[in-house]
């Protein structure tokens, strides 16, 4: 089978595609023929040794996959050969095959194609955990989404609308905001051409958002938090702009507001039953047309370095997917 291999820490150009032996499932494992693999910003970091998870060299990057079960190991009872599955793994998804623990895989619904399933786990899983579980967003509330045209941002917009909330999307270009509106955003703020706080005031009538979804960090975090509504919840998803903000905590006191950490990876590890329940709800929402992952581009396995370069240069809206089999 063919696989992308990282042999030394470096930029995407250093990755190679090699022929590797077909892996064999052990007890409790499932061998999957991968069709599609989702690309995420951590994939750019992990190959440079800049991510909190550090696999041993050499390794195959990639976390999200969708494909068909080829074989099962002893003790696997929930899946069988031929099942269409998707899931999340520590690494190894940028390949034509992978061995994964049965608990890392979920049977796909009949309404879902492989590209969609590969785009679901991390982005929609993160946003579901953040918006539904951590923020407990309610119908009639208002949520501001920063970096709204990215994968987790678009997922947050759709989840907010599925819950009956008003959603304000903030992004850096009008083109990105057009995509946000296509996915349900009620109001938009171009924070390259409009002051973010003024935009929030305009969109909320001065009340501020009940929930702020923040995967960006940097200066946008404090500007947004200064505008949060009474009893608001500011979700810290990540720091895509590279700067970890330092918030004056008197702002939390004055607004009766909360800064809420969202660590989906540890949620997945610590609360697997809740993760599975979230995935099942997301599949029901997909079947009902409430969510529709936006796959903006697909790449062949040999084009994985270019896919990661596009992700690193912020050229991506929504999700991009590697197709393991041309």
Secondary structure, DSSP 8 states (H G I E B T S, - for coil): -EEEEB-SS--GGG-EEEE-------TTEEEEEEEEEEE-HHHHHHTTT-SS----SSB----EEEEEEEEE-TT--S--TT-EEEEE-SS--SBSEEEEEGGGEEE--TT--HHHHHTTHHHHHHHHIIIIIIS---TT-EEEETTTTBHHHHHHHHHHHHTT-EEEEEESSHHHHHHHHHTT-SEEEETTTS-HHHHHHHHHTTS--SEEEES--THHHHHHHTT--TT-EEEE---TTS------THHHHHHT-EEEE--HHHHHHH-HHHHHHHHHHHHHHHHTTS----EEEEEEGGGHHHHHHHHHTT---BEEEEES--
